[in-house]
Amino acid sequence: MPNRFSAARIVSVWKSTPDASNLAEERVVIESPLEIRLVYGEYGNRQYRRLAVTMRTPGCDFELVTGFLFCEGIIRKREEIILMRYLGSGDDDPAAGEVLQVELHPSLSVDPGHFDRQTATHAACSLCGRESLEMLQLQCPFPIPVEANCLSASVLRQIPEQLEAAQHLFSCTGGAHAAALFGLDGRLVGVWEDIGRHNALDKLVGFALDAGLLPLRRHLCLVSSRVGYELVQKAGMAGIAVLAAVGAPSSLAIEMAEAQQMTLVGFLRQGQFNIYSGQTRIGD
């Protein structure tokens, strides 16, 4: 995970109060583009293609790209990535390059349709409607089993405080989202921060894939944002059985969670929460 100030920059600002205005320094979260390029195909016929450009906060770029490739269904295991490296920098310093090249195993087949996307990825692109629900349900490699009383409400109530204490980038900039991974006993595994809530979750999934933790059926994920369908889709791909958020879910997020038998919790803060799907997993 990045140093607390490695993803922030100091800028000069004018601070205004009812009494006075003065020049001061503030830390702001860094937002910069990362181009993801794929090398794939059999040896002797390797293809080099740009997959996507994502706006992200530097730090944990390898985990970000690994999680992104997994959640997009391009890879299914970490061993399908042979090599990742920054282009043009000569080293693996994320501040030195904005292009990350990923070399895939020659036995891996890549659907050309993955390249038919907008140049920059964002929350508004991708899928919608009931066809999306059916397709995404078929894509998820880890079906989520139905369980009862595997998570206590008291554990849910105490994890937001742990998340808040671990959001170092947010505490110094006020401009970063976070995705945290917990055991069902409330033990914090880690927190990943980024200016994009989707990127934060991709970093978490990439870490879990690298660590051999997938599927995350015995874990829960807490995000510091609202929940749209795309976060539910990413969580479902990783086999996360419980997805909680400090904000609200969308209608499609709820439908997707129900279709995947996922427990979806919203407005988890100040000791309260709403359960939108999968309520049987949560006991007293």
C-alpha positions in Angstrom: 0.0 0.0 0.0 1.3 3.5 -0.8 2.9 5.9 1.7 0.2 8.2 3.0 1.6 11.2 1.1 2.9 9.4 -2.1 -0.5 9.9 -3.7 -0.9 13.6 -2.7 0.5 16.8 -3.9 1.0 20.2 -2.1 -0.7 23.2 -3.7 -1.1 26.8 -2.7 -4.6 27.9 -1.8 -6.4 31.0 -0.6 -8.2 30.2 2.6 -11.2 32.4 3.4 -13.1 32.7 6.6 -15.6 35.3 7.7 -12.7 37.1 9.5 -9.8 36.9 7.1 -8.3 35.5 3.9 -4.7 34.1 3.7 -2.4 32.1 1.5 -1.8 28.5 2.8 -0.7 25.1 1.6 -3.0 22.1 1.2 -2.5 18.5 0.1 -4.7 17.3 -2.7 -5.1 13.8 -4.1 -3.3 13.1 -7.3 -5.4 12.2 -10.3 -3.5 11.1 -13.4 -4.2 8.8 -16.4 -2.9 5.2 -16.6 -2.9 3.6 -20.0 -3.2 -0.2 -19.9 -1.7 -2.1 -22.8 -1.9 -5.8 -23.4 0.5 -8.2 -25.1 -1.3 -11.4 -25.9 -1.5 -14.2 -28.5 0.7 -17.2 -29.3 4.5 -16.7 -29.6 5.4 -15.7 -33.1 2.0 -13.9 -33.4 2.0 -11.6 -30.4 -0.5 -8.7 -30.5 0.1 -5.3 -28.8 -3.1 -3.4 -28.1 -4.3 -0.6 -25.9 -7.1 -1.9 -23.6 -8.1 1.2 -21.7 -7.1 4.5 -20.1 -8.2 4.9 -16.5 -8.0 8.0 -14.3 -6.4 6.9 -11.1 -4.4 7.9 -8.0 -0.8 6.5 -8.4 0.0 3.7 -6.0 -0.8 0.0 -6.1 -1.0 0.3 -10.0 -0.1 -3.4 -10.4 -2.9 -4.4 -8.0 -5.2 -2.0 -9.8 -4.5 -3.5 -13.2 -4.6 -7.1 -12.0 -8.0 -6.4 -10.4 -9.3 -4.6 -13.4 -8.3 -7.5 -15.8 -9.9 -10.0 -13.5 -13.2 -8.1 -13.0 -13.4 -7.6 -16.8 -13.1 -11.3 -17.2 -9.9 -11.1 -19.2 -7.9 -13.2 -16.7 -9.1 -15.9 -14.3 -5.9 -16.4 -12.3 -2.7 -14.5 -11.5 -0.5 -16.9 -13.4 -2.1 -15.8 -16.7 -0.1 -12.5 -16.3 3.6 -13.2 -17.3 4.9 -9.7 -16.8 3.8 -6.1 -15.9 6.1 -3.1 -16.5 5.9 0.6 -17.0 6.9 1.8 -20.5 9.3 4.7 -21.0 10.5 4.9 -17.4 13.1 2.1 -17.3 11.9 1.0 -13.8 8.9 0.2 -11.8 8.3 3.7 -10.3 4.6 4.5 -10.7 5.4 8.2 -10.8 7.7 7.8 -13.7 5.4 6.3 -16.3 1.8 6.6 -17.4 1.7 3.4 -19.5 1.6 0.0 -17.9 2.2 -2.9 -20.3 0.8 -6.3 -19.3 2.1 -9.4 -21.0 -0.4 -12.3 -20.9 0.3 -16.0 -21.2 0.3 -17.2 -24.8 -2.3 -19.9 -24.0 -4.8 -17.2 -22.9 -7.5 -16.3 -25.5 -8.5 -12.6 -25.5 -11.9 -11.5 -26.8 -11.4 -8.6 -29.3 -14.6 -7.2 -27.9 -12.7 -6.1 -24.8 -11.0 -3.4 -26.9 -14.3 -2.0 -28.0 -14.6 0.5 -25.2 -14.3 4.2 -24.7 -10.8 5.7 -24.4 -11.3 6.6 -20.7 -13.2 4.3 -18.4 -15.8 5.9 -16.1 -18.9 5.1 -14.1 -21.3 5.9 -16.9 -20.0 3.4 -19.3 -20.7 -0.3 -19.6 -24.0 -2.2 -19.0 -27.5 -1.5 -17.9 -30.9 -3.3 -17.8 -32.0 -6.9 -17.1 -29.8 -8.4 -19.9 -26.8 -7.0 -18.0 -27.9 -8.8 -14.9 -28.2 -12.1 -16.7 -24.9 -11.7 -18.5 -22.9 -10.7 -15.5 -24.4 -13.5 -13.4 -23.1 -15.9 -16.0 -19.7 -14.3 -16.0 -19.0 -14.5 -12.3 -16.6 -17.4 -11.7 -17.4 -17.8 -8.0 -21.1 -18.5 -7.2 -22.0 -17.1 -3.8 -23.6 -19.8 -1.5 -26.7 -19.1 0.6 -25.8 -18.9 4.3 -27.5 -17.9 7.5 -26.1 -16.0 10.6 -22.5 -16.0 9.4 -22.0 -12.3 10.3 -23.1 -10.5 13.4 -24.6 -7.1 13.4 -22.2 -6.0 16.1 -19.3 -6.7 13.7 -20.9 -4.5 11.0 -21.4 -1.7 13.4 -17.7 -1.5 14.5 -16.0 -1.7 11.1 -16.7 1.9 9.9 -14.5 3.2 12.7 -11.7 0.9 11.6 -12.0 2.2 8.0 -12.0 5.8 9.0 -8.9 5.3 11.0 -7.1 3.6 8.1 -8.1 6.2 5.4 -4.8 8.0 5.5 -5.0 9.5 2.0 -8.6 10.8 2.7 -7.5 12.2 6.1 -4.8 14.4 4.5 -6.7 15.4 1.3 -10.4 14.8 1.8 -10.5 13.6 -1.8 -10.1 9.8 -1.9 -12.5 6.8 -1.8 -11.6 3.6 0.0 -12.3 -0.1 -0.2 -11.6 -2.1 2.9 -11.4 -5.9 3.3 -12.4 -7.5 6.6 -12.8 -11.0 7.9 -16.2 -12.0 9.0 -14.9 -11.6 12.6 -14.3 -7.9 11.9 -10.5 -8.2 11.5 -9.1 -5.7 9.1 -7.1 -7.2 6.2 -6.3 -4.0 4.4 -7.5 -0.7 2.9 -7.0 0.6 -0.6 -7.6 4.2 -1.5 -8.0 6.0 -4.9 -9.7 9.0 -6.3 -12.0 6.6 -8.1 -14.2 4.2 -6.0 -14.0 1.6 -8.8 -10.2 1.8 -8.8 -10.1 1.3 -5.0 -12.1 -1.9 -5.3 -10.0 -3.1 -8.3 -6.9 -2.6 -6.1 -8.5 -4.7 -3.4 -9.4 -7.5 -5.8 -6.0 -7.4 -7.4 -4.4 -7.8 -4.0 -6.7 -10.7 -3.2 -5.9 -12.4 -6.5 -2.1 -12.0 -5.9 -2.5 -13.3 -2.3 -4.5 -16.4 -3.3 -7.5 -15.3 -1.3 -10.2 -15.6 -4.0 -13.0 -16.3 -3.7 -13.7 -13.9 -0.8 -16.7 -15.8 0.6 -15.4 -15.6 4.2 -14.7 -11.8 4.0 -16.7 -8.7 3.7 -16.0 -5.5 1.8 -16.7 -2.0 3.0 -16.6 0.9 0.6 -16.6 4.6 1.5 -19.1 5.6 -1.2 -22.4 4.9 -2.7 -22.9 1.6 -4.5 -23.7 1.4 -8.1 -24.1 -1.8 -10.1 -20.5 -1.7 -11.2 -19.2 -2.2 -7.6 -21.6 -5.1 -7.1 -20.4 -6.6 -10.3 -16.7 -6.3 -9.2 -17.5 -7.7 -5.8 -19.5 -10.6 -7.4 -16.6 -11.5 -9.6 -14.4 -11.8 -6.5 -16.9 -13.9 -4.7 -17.5 -11.3 -2.0 -20.6 -12.5 -0.1 -21.1 -9.2 1.9 -20.7 -5.8 0.4 -21.3 -2.8 2.7 -21.2 0.9 2.0 -21.4 4.1 4.0 -23.6 5.5 1.3 -26.7 4.4 -0.6 -27.1 1.7 -3.3 -28.8 2.2 -6.6 -31.8 0.2 -7.7 -29.7 -1.9 -10.2 -27.1 -2.6 -7.6 -29.8 -4.1 -5.4 -31.2 -6.2 -8.2 -27.7 -7.4 -9.1 -27.0 -8.3 -5.4 -30.2 -10.2 -5.1 -29.5 -12.1 -8.4 -26.0 -13.1 -7.0 -27.3 -14.0 -3.5 -25.0 -11.3 -2.1 -25.7 -9.4 1.1 -25.8 -5.7 0.3 -25.7 -3.2 3.2 -26.0 0.6 2.9 -25.9 3.6 5.1 -23.5 1.8 7.5 -22.6 4.6 9.9 -23.1 5.8 13.4 -24.2 2.3 14.5 -27.0 2.0 12.0 -27.4 0.3 8.6 -29.9 -0.9 6.0 -29.9 -4.4 4.6 -31.1 -4.4 0.9 -30.5 -8.1 0.1 -29.2 -11.2 1.7 -30.4 -10.4 5.2 -30.3 -14.0 6.4 -26.5 -13.8 6.6 -26.6 -11.2 9.3 -27.5 -12.3 12.9 -27.8 -10.4 16.1 
